[in-house]
């Protein structure tokens, strides 16, 4: 088993991104693009701070009937989005995993 961790990487468009991997290696949260590595690291810190609070999760349903969530900062700015889930219960399990893993995950720079 892997430890939960953030992976920071540079996309093909030269922006920086992070993803949070759960203990099982699955990606449970992904960021939008950041123009600098420092801004991306700030995004990770924001996830660590906001992840424990249930009210920061916006539970959504996609047009195709799948479920996902968006993690927001206190100012309602989006700081991460989940993968798609086939059921609302699976989405709730994803939220629990982020709440559990995000505050303790180390950062691995793979850029």
N, CA, C and O atoms as CSV, one atom per row, in Angstrom:
chain,resi,resn,atom,element,x,y,z
A,1,UNK,N,N,0.829,-1.195,0.000
A,1,UNK,CA,C,0.000,0.000,0.000
A,1,UNK,C,C,0.868,1.252,0.000
A,1,UNK,O,O,1.962,1.277,0.565
A,2,UNK,N,N,0.367,2.254,-0.628
A,2,UNK,CA,C,1.049,3.551,-0.650
A,2,UNK,C,C,0.528,4.418,0.484
A,2,UNK,O,O,-0.554,4.180,1.022
A,3,UNK,N,N,1.297,5.404,0.829
A,3,UNK,CA,C,0.794,6.420,1.747
A,3,UNK,C,C,-0.016,7.420,0.938
A,3,UNK,O,O,0.250,7.596,-0.251
A,4,UNK,N,N,-1.005,8.085,1.550
A,4,UNK,CA,C,-1.657,9.162,0.810
A,4,UNK,C,C,-0.633,10.245,0.515
A,4,UNK,O,O,0.241,10.522,1.337
A,5,UNK,N,N,-0.741,10.856,-0.656
A,5,UNK,CA,C,0.223,11.907,-0.993
A,5,UNK,C,C,-0.329,12.795,-2.100
A,5,UNK,O,O,-1.198,12.405,-2.880
A,6,UNK,N,N,0.209,13.991,-2.128
A,6,UNK,CA,C,-0.044,14.915,-3.225
A,6,UNK,C,C,1.064,14.732,-4.242
A,6,UNK,O,O,2.230,14.571,-3.879
A,7,UNK,N,N,0.708,14.756,-5.499
A,7,UNK,CA,C,1.715,14.776,-6.557
A,7,UNK,C,C,1.570,16.104,-7.288
A,7,UNK,O,O,0.507,16.427,-7.817
A,8,UNK,N,N,2.650,16.860,-7.306
A,8,UNK,CA,C,2.707,18.141,-7.993
A,8,UNK,C,C,3.385,17.898,-9.331
A,8,UNK,O,O,4.453,17.289,-9.388
A,9,UNK,N,N,2.768,18.374,-10.412
A,9,UNK,CA,C,3.357,18.130,-11.732
A,9,UNK,C,C,3.044,19.286,-12.673
A,9,UNK,O,O,2.139,20.087,-12.436
A,10,UNK,N,N,3.826,19.343,-13.750
A,10,UNK,CA,C,3.654,20.372,-14.771
A,10,UNK,C,C,2.928,19.754,-15.952
A,10,UNK,O,O,3.337,18.719,-16.477
A,11,UNK,N,N,1.847,20.399,-16.362
A,11,UNK,CA,C,1.080,19.900,-17.495
A,11,UNK,C,C,1.721,20.295,-18.817
A,11,UNK,O,O,2.671,21.076,-18.851
A,12,UNK,N,N,1.196,19.753,-19.891
A,12,UNK,CA,C,1.704,20.056,-21.217
A,12,UNK,C,C,1.540,21.511,-21.609
A,12,UNK,O,O,2.212,21.998,-22.519
A,13,UNK,N,N,0.646,22.205,-20.920
A,13,UNK,CA,C,0.399,23.626,-21.213
A,13,UNK,C,C,1.261,24.543,-20.347
A,13,UNK,O,O,0.991,25.742,-20.283
A,14,UNK,N,N,2.267,24.029,-19.694
A,14,UNK,CA,C,3.211,24.722,-18.810
A,14,UNK,C,C,2.609,25.163,-17.471
A,14,UNK,O,O,3.290,25.824,-16.689
A,15,UNK,N,N,1.371,24.818,-17.195
A,15,UNK,CA,C,0.800,25.133,-15.886
A,15,UNK,C,C,1.111,24.003,-14.906
A,15,UNK,O,O,1.399,22.875,-15.307
A,16,UNK,N,N,1.048,24.329,-13.616
A,16,UNK,CA,C,1.295,23.364,-12.552
A,16,UNK,C,C,-0.031,22.866,-11.999
A,16,UNK,O,O,-0.997,23.621,-11.889
A,17,UNK,N,N,-0.062,21.590,-11.653
A,17,UNK,CA,C,-1.252,20.937,-11.126
A,17,UNK,C,C,-0.857,20.071,-9.946
A,17,UNK,O,O,0.314,19.733,-9.771
A,18,UNK,N,N,-1.853,19.712,-9.132
A,18,UNK,CA,C,-1.624,18.680,-8.130
A,18,UNK,C,C,-2.783,17.700,-8.155
A,18,UNK,O,O,-3.897,18.020,-8.569
A,19,UNK,N,N,-2.480,16.504,-7.699
A,19,UNK,CA,C,-3.518,15.498,-7.489
A,19,UNK,C,C,-3.240,14.864,-6.132
A,19,UNK,O,O,-2.090,14.706,-5.724
A,20,UNK,N,N,-4.316,14.507,-5.449
A,20,UNK,CA,C,-4.202,13.837,-4.159
A,20,UNK,C,C,-4.524,12.366,-4.375
A,20,UNK,O,O,-5.611,12.010,-4.829
A,21,UNK,N,N,-3.561,11.526,-4.041
A,21,UNK,CA,C,-3.749,10.082,-4.145
A,21,UNK,C,C,-4.097,9.528,-2.774
A,21,UNK,O,O,-3.491,9.897,-1.768
A,22,UNK,N,N,-5.085,8.636,-2.747
A,22,UNK,CA,C,-5.471,7.964,-1.507
A,22,UNK,C,C,-4.456,6.873,-1.180
A,22,UNK,O,O,-3.517,6.636,-1.939
A,23,UNK,N,N,-4.654,6.217,-0.050
A,23,UNK,CA,C,-3.769,5.135,0.386
A,23,UNK,C,C,-3.680,4.045,-0.677
A,23,UNK,O,O,-2.626,3.432,-0.847
A,24,UNK,N,N,-4.779,3.797,-1.395
A,24,UNK,CA,C,-4.791,2.741,-2.412
A,24,UNK,C,C,-4.222,3.196,-3.760
A,24,UNK,O,O,-4.229,2.431,-4.724
A,25,UNK,N,N,-3.731,4.434,-3.830
A,25,UNK,CA,C,-3.130,4.953,-5.051
A,25,UNK,C,C,-4.108,5.638,-5.987
A,25,UNK,O,O,-3.693,6.257,-6.967
A,26,UNK,N,N,-5.415,5.537,-5.699
A,26,UNK,CA,C,-6.424,6.177,-6.542
A,26,UNK,C,C,-6.362,7.699,-6.385
A,26,UNK,O,O,-6.136,8.205,-5.286
A,27,UNK,N,N,-6.559,8.415,-7.478
A,27,UNK,CA,C,-6.633,9.880,-7.413
A,27,UNK,C,C,-8.004,10.255,-6.868
A,27,UNK,O,O,-9.030,9.889,-7.443
A,28,UNK,N,N,-8.019,10.987,-5.754
A,28,UNK,CA,C,-9.293,11.351,-5.133
A,28,UNK,C,C,-9.587,12.842,-5.224
A,28,UNK,O,O,-10.695,13.272,-4.904
A,29,UNK,N,N,-8.616,13.635,-5.654
A,29,UNK,CA,C,-8.844,15.068,-5.821
A,29,UNK,C,C,-7.808,15.591,-6.804
A,29,UNK,O,O,-6.638,15.212,-6.743
A,30,UNK,N,N,-8.238,16.461,-7.710
A,30,UNK,CA,C,-7.329,17.039,-8.699
A,30,UNK,C,C,-7.559,18.545,-8.762
A,30,UNK,O,O,-8.672,19.027,-8.555
A,31,UNK,N,N,-6.488,19.276,-9.050
A,31,UNK,CA,C,-6.561,20.734,-9.080
A,31,UNK,C,C,-6.808,21.264,-10.483
A,31,UNK,O,O,-6.736,20.537,-11.474
A,32,UNK,N,N,-7.097,22.538,-10.529
A,32,UNK,CA,C,-7.074,23.285,-11.775
A,32,UNK,C,C,-5.625,23.726,-11.989
A,32,UNK,O,O,-4.782,23.503,-11.120
A,33,UNK,N,N,-5.327,24.340,-13.115
A,33,UNK,CA,C,-3.971,24.759,-13.405
A,33,UNK,C,C,-3.557,26.019,-12.663
A,33,UNK,O,O,-4.363,26.922,-12.443
A,34,UNK,N,N,-2.292,26.064,-12.282
A,34,UNK,CA,C,-1.690,27.231,-11.635
A,34,UNK,C,C,-0.535,27.715,-12.506
A,34,UNK,O,O,0.155,26.912,-13.133
A,35,UNK,N,N,-0.330,29.011,-12.542
A,35,UNK,CA,C,0.724,29.566,-13.394
A,35,UNK,C,C,2.120,29.395,-12.805
A,35,UNK,O,O,3.106,29.415,-13.541
A,36,UNK,N,N,2.216,29.228,-11.483
A,36,UNK,CA,C,3.520,29.039,-10.852
A,36,UNK,C,C,3.483,27.859,-9.885
A,36,UNK,O,O,2.423,27.474,-9.390
A,37,UNK,N,N,4.653,27.298,-9.629
A,37,UNK,CA,C,4.753,26.205,-8.658
A,37,UNK,C,C,4.364,26.694,-7.265
A,37,UNK,O,O,3.711,25.970,-6.513
A,38,UNK,N,N,4.758,27.910,-6.923
A,38,UNK,CA,C,4.418,28.466,-5.601
A,38,UNK,C,C,2.901,28.563,-5.424
A,38,UNK,O,O,2.384,28.250,-4.351
A,39,UNK,N,N,2.194,28.990,-6.456
A,39,UNK,CA,C,0.735,29.081,-6.380
A,39,UNK,C,C,0.126,27.692,-6.218
A,39,UNK,O,O,-0.848,27.523,-5.484
A,40,UNK,N,N,0.688,26.708,-6.892
A,40,UNK,CA,C,0.216,25.328,-6.780
A,40,UNK,C,C,0.428,24.803,-5.358
A,40,UNK,O,O,-0.452,24.145,-4.803
A,41,UNK,N,N,1.575,25.087,-4.775
A,41,UNK,CA,C,1.842,24.685,-3.390
A,41,UNK,C,C,0.876,25.367,-2.431
A,41,UNK,O,O,0.448,24.760,-1.450
A,42,UNK,N,N,0.527,26.629,-2.704
A,42,UNK,CA,C,-0.473,27.317,-1.891
A,42,UNK,C,C,-1.832,26.622,-2.013
A,42,UNK,O,O,-2.576,26.532,-1.036
A,43,UNK,N,N,-2.152,26.134,-3.211
A,43,UNK,CA,C,-3.388,25.387,-3.417
A,43,UNK,C,C,-3.425,24.121,-2.575
A,43,UNK,O,O,-4.455,23.787,-1.990
A,44,UNK,N,N,-2.305,23.422,-2.515
A,44,UNK,CA,C,-2.216,22.214,-1.682
A,44,UNK,C,C,-2.436,22.571,-0.215
A,44,UNK,O,O,-3.162,21.872,0.492
A,45,UNK,N,N,-1.815,23.650,0.243
A,45,UNK,CA,C,-2.002,24.077,1.633
A,45,UNK,C,C,-3.466,24.414,1.902
A,45,UNK,O,O,-3.980,24.127,2.984
A,46,UNK,N,N,-4.133,25.015,0.933
A,46,UNK,CA,C,-5.548,25.342,1.080
A,46,UNK,C,C,-6.396,24.075,1.197
A,46,UNK,O,O,-7.353,24.030,1.970
A,47,UNK,N,N,-6.040,23.048,0.426
A,47,UNK,CA,C,-6.747,21.774,0.545
A,47,UNK,C,C,-6.555,21.202,1.946
A,47,UNK,O,O,-7.516,20.759,2.575
A,48,UNK,N,N,-5.317,21.211,2.435
A,48,UNK,CA,C,-5.033,20.670,3.767
A,48,UNK,C,C,-5.861,21.383,4.844
A,48,UNK,O,O,-6.340,20.755,5.788
A,49,UNK,N,N,-6.021,22.686,4.691
A,49,UNK,CA,C,-6.763,23.485,5.665
A,49,UNK,C,C,-8.271,23.247,5.562
A,49,UNK,O,O,-8.951,23.130,6.582
A,50,UNK,N,N,-8.790,23.175,4.349
A,50,UNK,CA,C,-10.238,23.121,4.137
A,50,UNK,C,C,-10.831,21.718,4.109
A,50,UNK,O,O,-12.029,21.556,4.343
A,51,UNK,N,N,-10.027,20.707,3.831
A,51,UNK,CA,C,-10.531,19.335,3.664
A,51,UNK,C,C,-11.311,18.785,4.860
A,51,UNK,O,O,-12.269,18.043,4.646
A,52,UNK,N,N,-10.955,19.106,6.099
A,52,UNK,CA,C,-11.679,18.500,7.220
A,52,UNK,C,C,-13.129,18.982,7.387
A,52,UNK,O,O,-13.880,18.385,8.158
A,53,UNK,N,N,-13.530,20.029,6.696
A,53,UNK,CA,C,-14.835,20.647,6.923
A,53,UNK,C,C,-15.862,20.210,5.884
A,53,UNK,O,O,-15.744,20.549,4.707
A,54,UNK,N,N,-16.858,19.464,6.318
A,54,UNK,CA,C,-17.875,18.929,5.411
A,54,UNK,C,C,-18.562,20.019,4.593
A,54,UNK,O,O,-18.899,19.800,3.429
A,55,UNK,N,N,-18.770,21.179,5.187
A,55,UNK,CA,C,-19.488,22.252,4.478
A,55,UNK,C,C,-18.691,22.827,3.306
A,55,UNK,O,O,-19.235,23.602,2.520
A,56,UNK,N,N,-17.428,22.468,3.176
A,56,UNK,CA,C,-16.605,22.964,2.066
A,56,UNK,C,C,-16.749,22.088,0.811
A,56,UNK,O,O,-16.182,22.401,-0.236
A,57,UNK,N,N,-17.506,20.995,0.924
A,57,UNK,CA,C,-17.702,20.080,-0.208
A,57,UNK,C,C,-19.030,20.385,-0.886
A,57,UNK,O,O,-20.092,20.317,-0.268
A,58,UNK,N,N,-18.951,20.720,-2.157
A,58,UNK,CA,C,-20.136,20.955,-2.971
A,58,UNK,C,C,-20.416,19.667,-3.734
A,58,UNK,O,O,-19.692,19.312,-4.664
A,59,UNK,N,N,-21.470,18.978,-3.332
A,59,UNK,CA,C,-21.830,17.697,-3.951
A,59,UNK,C,C,-22.635,17.968,-5.218
A,59,UNK,O,O,-23.641,18.678,-5.187
A,60,UNK,N,N,-22.184,17.398,-6.327
A,60,UNK,CA,C,-22.803,17.689,-7.617
A,60,UNK,C,C,-23.126,16.412,-8.379
A,60,UNK,O,O,-22.599,15.337,-8.092
A,61,UNK,N,N,-24.014,16.566,-9.363
A,61,UNK,CA,C,-24.337,15.484,-10.276
A,61,UNK,C,C,-24.081,15.978,-11.693
A,61,UNK,O,O,-24.551,17.048,-12.080
A,62,UNK,N,N,-23.337,15.198,-12.461
A,62,UNK,CA,C,-23.005,15.561,-13.844
A,62,UNK,C,C,-24.201,15.297,-14.753
A,62,UNK,O,O,-25.136,14.589,-14.378
A,63,UNK,N,N,-24.162,15.867,-15.935
A,63,UNK,CA,C,-25.238,15.684,-16.910
A,63,UNK,C,C,-25.453,14.218,-17.268
A,63,UNK,O,O,-26.559,13.825,-17.638
A,64,UNK,N,N,-24.402,13.411,-17.159
A,64,UNK,CA,C,-24.511,11.992,-17.512
A,64,UNK,C,C,-24.990,11.126,-16.353
A,64,UNK,O,O,-25.001,9.900,-16.460
A,65,UNK,N,N,-25.392,11.762,-15.232
A,65,UNK,CA,C,-25.920,11.028,-14.093
A,65,UNK,C,C,-24.877,10.551,-13.105
A,65,UNK,O,O,-25.219,9.930,-12.098
A,66,UNK,N,N,-23.606,10.830,-13.374
A,66,UNK,CA,C,-22.572,10.452,-12.423
A,66,UNK,C,C,-22.447,11.532,-11.353
A,66,UNK,O,O,-22.934,12.651,-11.519
A,67,UNK,N,N,-21.795,11.183,-10.269
A,67,UNK,CA,C,-21.666,12.058,-9.112
A,67,UNK,C,C,-20.218,12.476,-8.918
A,67,UNK,O,O,-19.290,11.722,-9.206
A,68,UNK,N,N,-20.046,13.698,-8.421
A,68,UNK,CA,C,-18.705,14.182,-8.099
A,68,UNK,C,C,-18.836,15.273,-7.052
A,68,UNK,O,O,-19.941,15.679,-6.695
A,69,UNK,N,N,-17.701,15.739,-6.566
A,69,UNK,CA,C,-17.709,16.847,-5.608
A,69,UNK,C,C,-16.604,17.826,-5.934
A,69,UNK,O,O,-15.612,17.502,-6.586
A,70,UNK,N,N,-16.818,19.035,-5.454
A,70,UNK,CA,C,-15.843,20.109,-5.588
A,70,UNK,C,C,-15.507,20.571,-4.177
A,70,UNK,O,O,-16.402,20.834,-3.373
A,71,UNK,N,N,-14.227,20.667,-3.882
A,71,UNK,CA,C,-13.776,21.203,-2.603
A,71,UNK,C,C,-13.529,22.690,-2.778
A,71,UNK,O,O,-12.818,23.115,-3.688
A,72,UNK,N,N,-14.128,23.474,-1.891
A,72,UNK,CA,C,-14.017,24.922,-1.978
A,72,UNK,C,C,-13.356,25.474,-0.719
A,72,UNK,O,O,-13.478,24.915,0.371
A,73,UNK,N,N,-12.655,26.585,-0.905
A,73,UNK,CA,C,-12.091,27.316,0.233
A,73,UNK,C,C,-13.219,28.078,0.929
A,73,UNK,O,O,-14.351,28.101,0.445
A,74,UNK,N,N,-12.911,28.691,2.046
A,74,UNK,CA,C,-13.914,29.449,2.798
A,74,UNK,C,C,-14.529,30.562,1.954
A,74,UNK,O,O,-15.681,30.937,2.169
A,75,UNK,N,N,-13.765,31.094,0.991
A,75,UNK,CA,C,-14.272,32.163,0.122
A,75,UNK,C,C,-15.012,31.612,-1.106
A,75,UNK,O,O,-15.328,32.359,-2.032
A,76,UNK,N,N,-15.282,30.305,-1.106
A,76,UNK,CA,C,-16.008,29.600,-2.172
A,76,UNK,C,C,-15.199,29.413,-3.449
A,76,UNK,O,O,-15.759,29.013,-4.470
A,77,UNK,N,N,-13.914,29.688,-3.421
A,77,UNK,CA,C,-13.058,29.437,-4.582
A,77,UNK,C,C,-12.800,27.929,-4.670
A,77,UNK,O,O,-12.499,27.282,-3.666
A,78,UNK,N,N,-12.922,27.382,-5.876
A,78,UNK,CA,C,-12.685,25.954,-6.088
A,78,UNK,C,C,-11.196,25.660,-5.940
A,78,UNK,O,O,-10.357,26.325,-6.547
A,79,UNK,N,N,-10.879,24.650,-5.122
A,79,UNK,CA,C,-9.476,24.271,-4.943
A,79,UNK,C,C,-9.213,22.835,-5.366
A,79,UNK,O,O,-8.059,22.408,-5.399
A,80,UNK,N,N,-10.249,22.087,-5.688
A,80,UNK,CA,C,-10.056,20.729,-6.164
A,80,UNK,C,C,-11.360,20.099,-6.584
A,80,UNK,O,O,-12.432,20.480,-6.114
A,81,UNK,N,N,-11.258,19.116,-7.488
A,81,UNK,CA,C,-12.437,18.401,-7.964
A,81,UNK,C,C,-12.154,16.909,-7.929
A,81,UNK,O,O,-11.030,16.465,-8.163
A,82,UNK,N,N,-13.190,16.152,-7.633
A,82,UNK,CA,C,-13.046,14.695,-7.544
A,82,UNK,C,C,-13.154,14.043,-8.902
A,82,UNK,O,O,-13.440,14.687,-9.911
A,83,UNK,N,N,-12.916,12.747,-8.894
A,83,UNK,CA,C,-13.216,11.914,-10.046
A,83,UNK,C,C,-14.735,11.740,-10.111
A,83,UNK,O,O,-15.452,12.226,-9.236
A,84,UNK,N,N,-15.222,11.059,-11.130
A,84,UNK,CA,C,-16.642,10.759,-11.245
A,84,UNK,C,C,-16.950,9.448,-10.527
A,84,UNK,O,O,-16.165,8.501,-10.567
A,85,UNK,N,N,-18.100,9.415,-9.875
A,85,UNK,CA,C,-18.556,8.229,-9.157
A,85,UNK,C,C,-19.899,7.798,-9.721
A,85,UNK,O,O,-20.679,8.626,-10.192
A,86,UNK,N,N,-20.167,6.498,-9.672
A,86,UNK,CA,C,-21.429,5.987,-10.225
A,86,UNK,C,C,-22.591,6.131,-9.257
A,86,UNK,O,O,-23.748,6.104,-9.677
A,87,UNK,N,N,-22.305,6.284,-7.963
A,87,UNK,CA,C,-23.380,6.437,-6.974
A,87,UNK,C,C,-23.056,7.578,-6.015
A,87,UNK,O,O,-21.901,7.967,-5.843
A,88,UNK,N,N,-24.107,8.098,-5.401
A,88,UNK,CA,C,-23.921,9.142,-4.393
A,88,UNK,C,C,-23.163,8.584,-3.188
A,88,UNK,O,O,-22.378,9.302,-2.568
A,89,UNK,N,N,-23.388,7.323,-2.852
A,89,UNK,CA,C,-22.691,6.700,-1.723
A,89,UNK,C,C,-21.187,6.615,-2.000
A,89,UNK,O,O,-20.376,6.848,-1.103
A,90,UNK,N,N,-20.819,6.285,-3.225
A,90,UNK,CA,C,-19.394,6.236,-3.578
A,90,UNK,C,C,-18.782,7.627,-3.488
A,90,UNK,O,O,-17.639,7.778,-3.055
A,91,UNK,N,N,-19.541,8.648,-3.895
A,91,UNK,CA,C,-19.060,10.031,-3.771
A,91,UNK,C,C,-18.802,10.360,-2.301
A,91,UNK,O,O,-17.791,10.984,-1.978
A,92,UNK,N,N,-19.696,9.952,-1.417
A,92,UNK,CA,C,-19.514,10.211,0.019
A,92,UNK,C,C,-18.255,9.522,0.540
A,92,UNK,O,O,-17.540,10.078,1.373
A,93,UNK,N,N,-17.985,8.316,0.053
A,93,UNK,CA,C,-16.747,7.623,0.438
A,93,UNK,C,C,-15.529,8.394,-0.052
A,93,UNK,O,O,-14.513,8.454,0.642
A,94,UNK,N,N,-15.622,8.986,-1.245
A,94,UNK,CA,C,-14.537,9.815,-1.757
A,94,UNK,C,C,-14.289,11.034,-0.886
A,94,UNK,O,O,-13.144,11.395,-0.613
A,95,UNK,N,N,-15.378,11.666,-0.453
A,95,UNK,CA,C,-15.256,12.829,0.439
A,95,UNK,C,C,-14.594,12.417,1.750
A,95,UNK,O,O,-13.710,13.117,2.245
A,96,UNK,N,N,-15.014,11.291,2.312
A,96,UNK,CA,C,-14.407,10.811,3.560
A,96,UNK,C,C,-12.910,10.562,3.385
A,96,UNK,O,O,-12.115,10.849,4.281
A,97,UNK,N,N,-12.532,10.022,2.216
A,97,UNK,CA,C,-11.110,9.764,1.958
A,97,UNK,C,C,-10.324,11.073,1.895
A,97,UNK,O,O,-9.219,11.157,2.430
A,98,UNK,N,N,-10.885,12.094,1.244
A,98,UNK,CA,C,-10.197,13.390,1.183
A,98,UNK,C,C,-10.101,13.993,2.576
A,98,UNK,O,O,-9.053,14.514,2.959
A,99,UNK,N,N,-11.192,13.923,3.338
A,99,UNK,CA,C,-11.165,14.462,4.705
A,99,UNK,C,C,-10.079,13.786,5.541
A,99,UNK,O,O,-9.407,14.434,6.343
A,100,UNK,N,N,-9.918,12.493,5.347
A,100,UNK,CA,C,-8.943,11.710,6.118
A,100,UNK,C,C,-7.516,11.934,5.630
A,100,UNK,O,O,-6.607,12.123,6.438
A,101,UNK,N,N,-7.312,11.914,4.308
A,101,UNK,CA,C,-5.961,11.883,3.742
A,101,UNK,C,C,-5.356,13.254,3.447
A,101,UNK,O,O,-4.142,13.427,3.551
A,102,UNK,N,N,-6.189,14.229,3.082
A,102,UNK,CA,C,-5.653,15.524,2.647
A,102,UNK,C,C,-4.816,16.238,3.703
A,102,UNK,O,O,-3.757,16.770,3.371
A,103,UNK,N,N,-5.250,16.270,4.966
A,103,UNK,CA,C,-4.463,17.013,5.948
A,103,UNK,C,C,-3.075,16.439,6.225
A,103,UNK,O,O,-2.187,17.161,6.679
A,104,UNK,N,N,-2.883,15.156,5.957
A,104,UNK,CA,C,-1.609,14.508,6.342
A,104,UNK,C,C,-0.717,14.154,5.161
A,104,UNK,O,O,0.418,13.719,5.353
A,105,UNK,N,N,-1.219,14.334,3.937
A,105,UNK,CA,C,-0.453,13.899,2.773
A,105,UNK,C,C,0.779,14.740,2.507
A,105,UNK,O,O,0.693,15.967,2.462
A,106,UNK,N,N,1.936,14.093,2.328
A,106,UNK,CA,C,3.132,14.826,1.928
A,106,UNK,C,C,3.057,15.175,0.436
A,106,UNK,O,O,2.222,14.642,-0.295
A,107,UNK,N,N,3.932,16.070,0.004
A,107,UNK,CA,C,3.960,16.501,-1.392
A,107,UNK,C,C,5.141,15.846,-2.096
A,107,UNK,O,O,6.277,15.905,-1.626
A,108,UNK,N,N,4.850,15.227,-3.220
A,108,UNK,CA,C,5.875,14.636,-4.075
A,108,UNK,C,C,5.899,15.451,-5.371
A,108,UNK,O,O,4.898,15.516,-6.084
A,109,UNK,N,N,7.023,16.059,-5.668
A,109,UNK,CA,C,7.159,16.867,-6.880
A,109,UNK,C,C,7.600,15.947,-8.003
A,109,UNK,O,O,8.720,15.438,-7.995
A,110,UNK,N,N,6.712,15.734,-8.975
A,110,UNK,CA,C,7.035,14.861,-10.099
A,110,UNK,C,C,7.133,15.651,-11.403
A,110,UNK,O,O,7.087,15.075,-12.490
A,111,UNK,N,N,7.268,16.984,-11.286
A,111,UNK,CA,C,7.312,17.836,-12.487
A,111,UNK,C,C,8.652,17.778,-13.190
A,111,UNK,O,O,8.842,18.438,-14.212
